[in-house]
Amino acid sequence: MPTIADKLRVHGTMYDKRVKLTPRDREEIKAKGAGYGIRKMAREYGVCHRTIQFILYPERLVASRKNRDWTRYHDREYLTKACRDLRHRKMKLYKKGILKIKKTKKYENL
């Protein structure tokens, strides 16, 4: 059964903690190229070096998706904690009046 936190949307707002690169940022990264240093660019833009690598070398992203095995990086407890932390953060923002519940057909019965 969905909770209130499941109905709250954070993505695409200023409260979204995920770092996003604008299309302009992506063009700048491509213009600098790999000679500038992938890890150095990652620090500048505040993203993982793999993000920069995938922008510069799209074929590596394709290969990575073919061999996708998330269990190498995150275990079940880590993912459970991350989901729980996200729900708590959403509820804090909801109680402060910053986030509003978005009504959809899926959640009308609640």
Secondary structure, 3 states (H helix, E strand, C coil): CCCHHHHECCCCCCCCCCCCCCHHHHHHHHHHCHHHCHHHHHHHHCCCHHHHHHHHCHHHHHHHHHCCCHHHCCCHHHHHHHHHHHHHHHHHHHHCCCCCECCCHHHCCC
